[in-house]
Amino acid sequence: MYKSYLNRKDLPRGLRNNNPGNLIKTNETWLGKVPHANNPDTRFEQFIELRYGIRAKFRDIITDINKGKNTITSLIHEFAPPFENNTASYIATVVKLTGISALSKIELTQETLISLAKAISYVENGSDFTKYVTDKDYQDAMDILGINLPKKK
């Protein structure tokens, strides 16, 4: 059985959308995406289960890294632009939580991807989200990622 917090009003928006990375609505045909016609959120994607929302964030991170946004600074500027976020604070938090320096090239491994997704989810949903999203949830998402990434050596 996989987790779903869909439409639970008592949780942060990212959790109640099963989208802890707060991916905005697009025409992307994410696996497990709730069709826009059935999604009451006016701005962010919803997913039928938490693992699909985490998977979408994984794929979004991988796409951006492969496009050259391969440092925490450039990656977070893409996810959280200064016109709507405190990007410097966001970057500092992700650096602190991942242990990756802001301007170092990101080595894309399973562990790094999970660490980045966890840090982004922490910033997007607050520290309480860790009570709801576990290491198993990240592994469940990794299992359906559809991309083979190396493990850290």
C-alpha positions as CSV (number, residue, x, y, z in Angstrom):
1,M,0.0,0.0,0.0
2,Y,1.4,3.4,-1.0
3,K,0.7,6.7,0.7
4,S,-1.7,9.3,-0.4
5,Y,-2.5,12.6,1.4
6,L,-4.6,13.9,-1.5
7,N,-6.8,16.9,-0.4
8,R,-6.1,16.6,3.3
9,K,-6.7,20.1,4.4
10,D,-4.7,19.7,7.7
11,L,-1.4,19.3,5.8
12,P,0.8,21.7,3.9
13,R,-0.1,22.2,0.3
14,G,2.7,20.1,-1.1
15,L,1.6,17.1,1.0
16,R,-2.1,17.4,0.3
17,N,-1.3,17.4,-3.4
18,N,1.1,14.4,-3.0
19,N,3.5,16.9,-4.6
20,P,6.1,17.7,-1.9
21,G,8.3,19.5,-4.4
22,N,5.4,21.8,-5.3
23,L,5.7,21.3,-9.1
24,I,3.6,23.9,-10.8
25,K,0.8,22.8,-13.2
26,T,2.1,22.2,-16.8
27,N,1.1,20.1,-19.7
28,E,3.7,17.5,-18.7
29,T,2.1,14.0,-18.7
30,W,3.6,12.9,-15.4
31,L,3.1,9.3,-14.3
32,G,0.3,9.3,-11.7
33,K,-0.7,12.9,-12.3
34,V,-4.3,13.9,-11.4
35,P,-5.8,15.4,-14.6
36,H,-6.2,19.2,-14.3
37,A,-10.0,18.8,-14.7
38,N,-10.0,16.9,-11.4
39,N,-7.4,18.9,-9.6
40,P,-8.9,21.7,-7.4
41,D,-5.5,23.3,-6.8
42,T,-5.2,26.4,-9.1
43,R,-1.4,26.4,-9.2
44,F,0.2,23.1,-8.4
45,E,0.1,19.6,-9.8
46,Q,-1.6,16.8,-7.9
47,F,-0.6,13.1,-7.9
48,I,-2.7,10.0,-7.0
49,E,0.0,8.8,-4.6
50,L,3.0,10.4,-2.9
51,R,5.5,8.3,-4.7
52,Y,4.4,9.7,-8.0
53,G,4.9,13.3,-6.8
54,I,8.4,12.5,-5.5
55,R,9.1,10.7,-8.8
56,A,8.1,13.8,-10.8
57,K,10.4,16.0,-8.6
58,F,13.2,13.5,-9.3
59,R,12.7,13.6,-13.0
60,D,12.5,17.4,-12.9
61,I,15.8,17.6,-11.0
62,I,17.5,15.2,-13.5
63,T,16.2,17.2,-16.5
64,D,17.5,20.5,-15.1
65,I,20.9,19.0,-14.2
66,N,21.2,17.5,-17.7
67,K,20.4,21.0,-19.1
68,G,23.4,22.4,-17.3
69,K,21.7,23.6,-14.1
70,N,24.2,21.3,-12.3
71,T,24.9,23.3,-9.1
72,I,22.6,23.9,-6.2
73,T,22.7,27.6,-6.9
74,S,21.6,27.2,-10.6
75,L,19.1,24.5,-9.7
76,I,17.4,26.4,-7.0
77,H,17.3,29.6,-9.1
78,E,15.3,27.5,-11.6
79,F,12.9,26.0,-8.9
80,A,12.6,29.1,-6.7
81,P,13.2,32.3,-8.7
82,P,13.9,35.4,-6.6
83,F,10.8,37.2,-7.9
84,E,8.7,34.8,-5.7
85,N,11.1,33.3,-3.2
86,N,13.9,34.1,-0.8
87,T,16.2,32.2,-3.1
88,A,19.4,32.9,-1.1
89,S,17.8,31.4,2.0
90,Y,16.5,28.5,0.0
91,I,20.0,27.8,-1.4
92,A,21.6,28.0,2.0
93,T,19.1,25.5,3.4
94,V,19.6,23.0,0.6
95,V,23.4,23.4,1.0
96,K,23.1,22.7,4.7
97,L,20.8,19.7,4.4
98,T,22.6,18.0,1.5
99,G,26.2,18.9,2.4
100,I,26.9,19.9,-1.2
101,S,28.5,23.3,-1.7
102,A,26.4,25.9,-3.6
103,L,28.7,26.1,-6.6
104,S,30.0,22.5,-6.8
105,K,29.0,20.4,-9.8
106,I,26.3,17.9,-8.6
107,E,27.3,14.3,-9.1
108,L,24.0,12.6,-10.1
109,T,23.6,9.5,-8.0
110,Q,20.6,7.9,-6.4
111,E,21.7,9.2,-3.0
112,T,22.3,12.7,-4.2
113,L,19.0,12.8,-6.0
114,I,17.2,11.7,-2.9
115,S,19.1,14.2,-0.8
116,L,18.2,17.1,-3.1
117,A,14.5,16.1,-3.2
118,K,14.4,15.8,0.6
119,A,15.9,19.2,1.0
120,I,13.6,20.9,-1.5
121,S,10.6,19.2,0.1
122,Y,11.8,20.4,3.5
123,V,11.9,24.0,2.3
124,E,8.6,23.7,0.4
125,N,6.6,22.1,3.3
126,G,8.4,22.9,6.5
127,S,10.1,20.7,9.0
128,D,7.0,18.8,10.0
129,F,6.8,17.1,6.6
130,T,9.4,14.6,7.7
131,K,6.7,13.0,9.9
132,Y,4.7,12.2,6.7
133,V,7.4,11.5,4.1
134,T,9.9,8.7,4.9
135,D,13.0,7.1,3.4
136,K,10.7,4.3,2.1
137,D,8.6,6.9,0.2
138,Y,11.7,8.2,-1.6
139,Q,12.8,4.6,-2.3
140,D,9.3,3.8,-3.7
141,A,9.7,6.8,-6.0
142,M,13.2,5.6,-7.0
143,D,11.8,2.2,-7.9
144,I,9.4,3.7,-10.5
145,L,11.8,6.4,-11.7
146,G,12.5,4.7,-15.0
147,I,16.1,6.0,-15.1
148,N,19.1,4.0,-13.9
149,L,21.3,6.1,-11.7
150,P,24.5,4.9,-10.1
151,K,24.8,4.5,-6.4
152,K,27.5,6.5,-4.5
153,K,30.8,4.6,-4.4
